[in-house]
Amino acid sequence: MIGIIGVLLSLALLMYLAYRGMDIIILAPVAALVAVLFNGDAPVFATYTQIFMPGLGRFVVDYFPVFLLGAIFGKLMEGSGSAKVISHKIAESLGTRHAVLAIVLACAILTYGGVSLFVVVFAVYPLSAALFREADVPKRLMPATIALGAFTFTMTCLPGTVQIQNLIPMPYFKTTAFAAPVLGLVGGVLMFVFGMIWLNWQVRAATRAGEGYGKGHKNEDDDATHDALPSFTVAMIPIVAVIMLNYLFAEQIIPRWDASYLAEEKFGATDLNRVRGIWAILAALLLASGLVAMLNYRSLKKFNESVGKGAVGSLVPIFNTASVVGYGATIGSLPAFALVRDWVLHICPGNPLISEAISVTTLAGITGSASGGMRIALESLGNTYYEMSQAAGIDPELMHRVASMASGGLDSLPHNGAVITLLVVCGLTHKQSYKDVAVVSLVIPLVVTAIVIGLGSLL
């Protein structure tokens, strides 16, 4: 019982101090230490060096290339002006009358094409401010609008998305980024439709109340200019290339390779199904990044700077997430966690989809990280869920999709790093905007995940 109290206290400390702004790289081992101290038999230093750090290291080894190439690709898209062109073209086509829809679609295209959601927030904000101001839409709705396009259906639902939340389940369920495409599309459409209904309702209510964009807002600088911008067609080519190349490598090219050597100990004694998803993503991002550079060699004057910023920019996100994974590995090694694990597994023993969704979204909420929470859950229970799905006759692709979608639920609590970044960039506070952010990126994803679980269980 004391051990469970320690785990709960550790989780509460992690959540509270993260909300207060403490760096998660420092906070995670400190919070883990609290849980270890309540479990008197666990040696402190050995737990840190032999459990926490290897857990952190495994995540970096597995996913650093994805973070690195994803960040570089995003920076190249930003530096070439391609992200700006795509955003402006959509806004221009729809007009200020559909400002909310224009921003949602701009964010969705960029994130689905592989641009980091953090990069999207910075890239789309100036356009959002201009459109919302011209359409006289309350600025307090801007964070929720960006969140709907960047933090929801393109992050966890749409098949082929290269966001990390869709990639983490692959090795556990031997799947690719295109897992459960039909149910993924259904979930994505529902999130988009429900989110747009909510935002349009809020816009109409604000109009009736006489509330407009307002004056005296922070962060109202003019949109940055580029010396030479590519055409919309040229800007879209790398986005389309990432999606198509990812599919071709994952489903057509890599499966035909002779990879029997992977069974050797020096290559991890694994098989092609466990690595083809990651390999496909790496090949797609690498080729698409080269494509951005070639198509924009005249306007991309600071190529080295974009690559350098992307490389450096990948370090903090991956180590934040990896530190949380190390925390999860530590908690998972404690005797008290076995009781928690058994409780989660017995919530609905006949349907591992429900158990998986609850464990993933709960840990994502506690850690304030979709990727961190999902990695913790699957690191401890992934093999168990795979075996349960096999015994229950559930397609591992559906397990993949539910894990990904569930990670995008409670992760958007107030202490989530992406939420805090979004509000800071927009110059708004939690009090002004968090309610609408929570509806579109927390409440609606949870409801849609439940719907997808129901459909998957029936079908």
C-alpha positions in Angstrom: 0.0 0.0 0.0 2.8 2.4 0.8 4.4 1.7 -2.6 1.2 2.6 -4.3 1.0 5.9 -2.3 4.5 6.6 -3.4 3.6 6.0 -7.1 0.5 8.3 -6.8 2.5 11.0 -5.0 5.2 10.8 -7.6 2.6 11.2 -10.4 1.0 14.1 -8.6 4.4 15.8 -8.2 5.2 15.2 -11.9 1.9 16.7 -13.0 2.0 19.7 -10.6 5.6 20.7 -11.2 5.3 20.3 -15.0 2.3 22.6 -14.8 4.4 25.1 -12.9 6.9 25.0 -15.7 9.7 22.8 -14.3 11.9 21.2 -17.0 10.7 17.6 -17.6 14.3 16.4 -18.2 15.1 17.3 -14.6 11.7 16.6 -13.2 11.3 13.1 -14.4 14.2 11.5 -12.5 13.3 13.5 -9.4 9.7 12.3 -9.5 10.9 8.7 -10.1 13.2 9.1 -7.0 10.1 9.8 -4.9 8.4 6.6 -6.0 11.6 4.6 -5.4 12.0 6.0 -1.9 8.5 4.8 -1.0 9.5 1.3 -2.2 12.1 0.6 0.4 13.7 -2.4 -1.2 14.6 -0.6 -4.4 18.2 0.6 -4.5 18.3 4.3 -5.5 21.5 4.6 -7.6 21.1 1.2 -9.3 17.5 2.1 -10.2 18.7 5.3 -11.8 21.7 4.0 -13.7 20.3 0.5 -14.6 16.6 1.2 -15.2 15.9 4.9 -15.7 18.8 5.6 -18.0 18.4 2.5 -20.2 14.7 3.3 -20.5 15.6 6.8 -21.7 18.3 5.5 -23.9 16.1 2.9 -25.7 13.7 5.6 -26.7 16.5 7.8 -28.1 18.0 4.8 -30.0 14.7 3.9 -31.5 13.3 7.3 -32.4 16.1 9.9 -32.6 16.4 9.5 -36.4 12.7 10.2 -36.8 12.8 13.3 -34.6 15.9 14.5 -36.3 14.7 14.1 -39.9 11.2 15.3 -39.0 12.6 18.5 -37.5 14.9 19.1 -40.4 12.1 18.6 -42.9 9.9 21.0 -41.0 12.6 23.7 -40.9 13.3 23.3 -44.6 9.6 23.7 -45.3 9.6 26.8 -43.1 12.9 28.3 -44.4 11.9 27.8 -48.1 8.6 29.6 -47.5 6.7 26.5 -48.5 4.7 26.4 -45.2 3.8 30.0 -45.6 2.7 29.5 -49.2 0.4 26.5 -48.3 -1.2 28.5 -45.4 -1.8 31.6 -47.5 -3.2 29.7 -50.5 -5.8 27.9 -48.4 -6.8 31.1 -46.7 -7.0 32.9 -50.0 -9.1 30.2 -51.5 -11.6 30.1 -48.7 -11.7 33.8 -47.8 -11.9 35.5 -44.4 -15.5 34.4 -44.1 -14.2 30.9 -43.4 -11.2 32.0 -41.3 -11.5 29.1 -38.8 -11.8 26.4 -41.5 -8.8 27.9 -43.4 -6.5 27.8 -40.4 -7.6 24.2 -39.5 -6.9 23.0 -43.0 -3.6 24.8 -43.2 -2.4 23.2 -39.9 -3.8 19.8 -41.0 -2.0 19.7 -44.3 1.3 20.8 -42.7 1.2 18.3 -39.9 0.0 15.4 -42.0 2.8 16.1 -44.4 5.4 15.7 -41.6 5.9 19.3 -40.3 6.3 19.2 -36.5 3.3 20.6 -34.7 5.5 23.0 -32.8 6.8 24.4 -36.1 3.2 24.6 -37.4 2.2 26.7 -34.4 4.9 29.3 -35.1 4.4 29.2 -38.9 0.6 29.5 -38.9 0.2 32.0 -36.1 0.9 35.2 -38.1 -1.6 34.2 -40.8 -4.1 33.3 -38.1 -3.8 36.7 -36.5 -4.3 38.4 -39.8 -7.3 36.3 -40.8 -9.0 36.4 -37.4 -8.5 40.2 -37.2 -10.0 40.8 -40.7 -12.9 38.4 -40.1 -13.4 39.9 -36.6 -13.3 36.5 -35.0 -12.4 36.5 -31.2 -8.7 35.9 -30.8 -9.4 33.7 -27.8 -10.6 31.0 -30.3 -7.3 31.0 -32.2 -5.5 28.4 -30.0 -8.4 26.0 -30.3 -8.5 26.4 -34.1 -4.8 25.7 -34.4 -5.1 22.8 -31.9 -7.9 21.2 -34.0 -5.8 21.2 -37.1 -2.4 20.3 -35.6 -3.0 18.3 -32.3 -5.9 15.9 -33.2 -6.8 14.0 -36.3 -3.6 14.5 -38.2 -1.6 13.5 -35.2 -3.2 10.2 -34.3 -5.9 9.2 -36.8 -5.0 9.6 -40.4 -3.2 6.6 -41.9 0.3 7.4 -42.9 0.8 10.4 -40.8 4.5 10.7 -39.7 3.8 12.3 -36.4 5.6 10.4 -33.6 2.2 9.5 -31.9 1.4 7.3 -34.9 4.9 5.7 -35.1 5.5 4.6 -31.5 3.0 1.6 -31.6 4.6 0.1 -34.8 7.3 -2.2 -33.2 4.9 -3.4 -30.5 2.2 -4.5 -32.9 4.3 -5.2 -35.9 2.4 -2.6 -38.0 3.2 0.4 -40.2 2.0 4.0 -40.1 -1.0 3.0 -42.3 -2.5 0.7 -39.6 -6.3 0.3 -39.6 -6.8 2.9 -42.4 -10.6 2.8 -42.6 -11.2 3.2 -38.9 -8.4 5.8 -38.8 -10.2 7.8 -41.5 -13.5 7.5 -39.7 -12.0 8.7 -36.5 -10.2 11.6 -38.3 -13.4 12.7 -40.0 -15.4 12.6 -36.8 -12.8 14.7 -34.9 -12.7 17.2 -37.7 -16.5 17.5 -38.0 -17.2 17.7 -34.2 -14.4 20.2 -33.7 -15.6 22.4 -36.5 -19.2 22.3 -35.1 -17.9 23.4 -31.8 -15.7 26.2 -33.1 -18.4 27.5 -35.5 -20.9 27.5 -32.7 -18.5 29.5 -30.5 -18.0 32.0 -33.4 -21.7 32.5 -33.9 -22.3 32.9 -30.1 -19.5 35.5 -30.0 -21.0 37.4 -32.9 -24.5 37.5 -31.3 -22.8 38.8 -28.1 -21.0 41.6 -30.1 -17.6 40.1 -29.3 -15.0 40.7 -32.0 -11.3 40.2 -32.4 -10.5 42.8 -29.8 -7.6 45.3 -29.4 -4.3 45.5 -27.5 -3.4 41.8 -28.0 0.2 40.6 -27.5 2.3 39.1 -30.2 0.8 41.1 -33.0 3.8 41.5 -35.2 3.4 41.5 -39.0 3.9 38.3 -40.9 7.5 37.7 -41.9 8.5 38.1 -45.5 10.7 35.9 -47.7 12.8 37.1 -50.6 11.4 34.5 -53.0 8.5 32.2 -52.4 7.8 28.9 -54.3 4.5 28.3 -56.1 1.7 26.4 -54.3 2.4 23.4 -56.5 6.1 23.3 -55.7 5.3 23.9 -52.0 2.9 20.9 -51.9 5.2 18.4 -53.8 7.3 17.5 -50.7 4.2 17.1 -48.6 2.7 14.7 -51.1 6.0 13.0 -51.5 6.3 12.2 -47.8 3.0 10.5 -47.7 3.4 8.5 -50.9 7.0 7.5 -50.3 6.1 6.4 -46.7 3.4 4.1 -48.2 5.6 2.7 -51.0 8.5 1.9 -48.7 6.3 0.4 -46.0 3.9 -1.6 -48.2 5.7 -2.3 -51.5 9.5 -1.9 -51.3 10.8 -2.9 -47.9 8.7 -6.1 -47.5 10.5 -7.5 -50.6 13.9 -7.1 -49.1 15.8 -10.1 -47.9 16.4 -9.1 -44.3 17.2 -12.5 -42.8 20.3 -11.0 -41.3 18.1 -9.2 -38.8 17.8 -12.5 -36.8 21.5 -12.1 -35.9 22.3 -10.9 -32.4 24.3 -7.9 -33.6 21.2 -6.6 -35.4 19.0 -7.0 -32.4 17.6 -10.5 -33.1 14.5 -9.0 -34.6 12.5 -9.3 -37.8 11.5 -7.1 -40.7 8.0 -6.5 -39.5 9.3 -4.8 -36.4 11.5 -2.3 -38.2 9.9 -1.7 -41.6 7.6 1.1 -40.3 10.6 3.0 -38.9 12.7 2.4 -42.0 9.9 3.6 -44.3 9.5 6.8 -42.4 13.2 7.5 -42.4 13.5 6.9 -46.2 10.4 9.1 -46.9 11.6 12.0 -44.7 15.2 11.8 -46.1 14.1 11.9 -49.7 11.4 14.6 -49.1 14.0 16.8 -47.3 16.3 16.5 -50.3 13.3 17.3 -52.6 12.6 20.5 -50.6 16.2 21.6 -51.0 16.3 20.8 -54.8 13.0 22.5 -55.6 13.9 25.6 -53.6 17.6 25.9 -54.1 17.3 29.5 -55.2 15.1 30.7 -52.4 16.5 28.5 -49.7 19.5 30.7 -49.1 20.3 29.5 -45.6 20.2 25.7 -46.2 22.8 24.9 -43.7 21.1 27.1 -41.1 17.8 25.4 -41.6 19.4 21.9 -41.3 21.3 23.0 -38.2 18.3 24.5 -36.5 16.3 21.4 -37.3 18.9 19.2 -35.9 19.3 21.3 -32.7 15.5 21.7 -32.5 15.0 17.9 -32.4 17.1 17.4 -29.2 14.9 19.0 -26.6 11.6 17.3 -27.8 13.2 13.8 -27.9 15.0 14.1 -24.6 11.8 15.5 -22.9 9.9 12.5 -24.1 12.7 10.1 -23.4 13.1 11.3 -19.9 9.4 10.6 -19.4 10.0 7.1 -20.8 12.8 6.6 -18.3 10.4 7.6 -15.6 7.9 5.1 -16.8 10.5 2.4 -16.9 11.4 3.1 -13.3 7.7 3.1 -12.2 7.2 -0.1 -14.2 10.0 -1.8 -12.3 8.5 -1.2 -8.8 6.4 -3.9 -7.1 3.6 -1.4 -6.6 3.2 -1.0 -10.4 2.4 -4.7 -10.8 -0.8 -4.0 -8.8 -1.7 -1.0 -11.0 -0.9 -3.0 -14.1 -3.1 -5.9 -13.0 -5.9 -3.5 -12.3 -5.7 -1.9 -15.7 -5.6 -5.3 -17.4 -8.7 -6.4 -15.6 -10.8 -3.4 -16.4 -12.2 -5.2 -19.4 -10.3 -8.5 -19.8 -12.4 -9.6 -22.7 -11.6 -6.5 -24.7 -8.0 -5.4 -24.6 -8.9 -2.3 -26.8 -10.6 -0.7 -23.8 -7.8 -1.6 -21.3 -5.2 -0.3 -23.7 -7.1 3.0 -24.3 -7.6 3.6 -20.6 -3.9 2.9 -19.7 -2.5 5.0 -22.6 -4.7 8.1 -22.2 -4.3 8.0 -18.4 -0.6 8.0 -18.5 -0.6 10.6 -21.3 -2.6 12.8 -19.0 -0.4 12.2 -16.0 2.8 13.0 -18.0 1.3 15.8 -20.1 2.7 14.0 -23.2 0.9 11.9 -25.8 4.0 10.2 -27.0 5.5 9.9 -23.5 2.3 8.4 -22.0 1.9 6.0 -24.8 5.5 4.9 -24.7 5.2 4.3 -20.9 2.1 2.2 -21.4 3.4 0.1 -24.3 6.8 -0.3 -22.8 5.2 -2.0 -19.8 2.2 -3.6 -21.4 2.7 -3.6 -25.2 3.7 -7.3 -25.4 0.8 -8.3 -23.2 -1.7 -6.3 -25.3 -0.3 -7.9 -28.4 -0.8 -11.4 -27.0 -4.2 -10.5 -25.7 -5.3 -9.2 -29.1 -4.0 -12.4 -30.7 -6.0 -14.5 -28.3 -9.1 -12.4 -28.7 -8.8 -12.4 -32.5 -8.3 -8.6 -32.7 -6.2 -7.2 -35.5 -3.0 -5.7 -34.2 -3.5 -2.8 -36.6 -6.6 -1.9 -34.6 -4.6 -2.1 -31.4 -2.1 0.3 -33.0 -4.8 2.8 -34.1 -6.6 2.8 -30.7 -3.3 3.3 -28.8 -2.4 6.3 -31.1 -5.9 7.9 -30.8 -6.0 7.3 -27.0 -2.7 9.1 -26.6 -4.3 12.3 -28.0 -7.0 12.5 -25.3 -6.0 13.4 -21.7 -2.5 14.5 -23.0 -4.0 18.0 -23.6 -4.4 18.8 -19.9 -3.2 22.3 -18.9 0.4 21.1 -18.2 0.9 19.8 -21.7 3.9 21.4 -23.3 2.3 21.8 -26.7 -0.7 23.6 -25.1 1.5 25.9 -23.1 3.6 26.7 -26.2 0.5 27.4 -28.2 -0.9 29.8 -25.7 2.4 31.6 -25.3 2.8 32.0 -29.1 -0.8 33.4 -29.4 -0.3 35.7 -26.5 -3.2 34.3 -24.5 -3.8 32.7 -21.2 -5.3 29.4 -20.0 -8.2 31.4 -18.5 -8.9 33.0 -21.9 -8.6 30.0 -24.2 -8.1 26.7 -22.5 -11.8 25.7 -22.4 -12.1 25.6 -26.2 -8.7 23.9 -26.5 -9.8 21.2 -24.1 -13.0 20.6 -26.0 -11.4 20.1 -29.4 -8.2 18.4 -28.3 -9.3 16.5 -25.2 -13.0 15.9 -25.0 -13.7 15.2 -28.6 -10.7 12.9 -29.1 -11.8 10.8 -26.1 -15.4 10.6 -27.4 -14.2 9.6 -30.9 -11.7 7.0 -29.6 -14.6 5.4 -27.7 -16.7 5.4 -31.0 -13.8 3.8 -32.9 -13.3 1.1 -30.2 -17.0 0.3 -30.4 -16.9 0.1 -34.2 -13.7 -2.0 -34.1 -15.2 -4.4 -31.5 -18.3 -4.9 -33.7 -16.5 -5.3 -36.9 
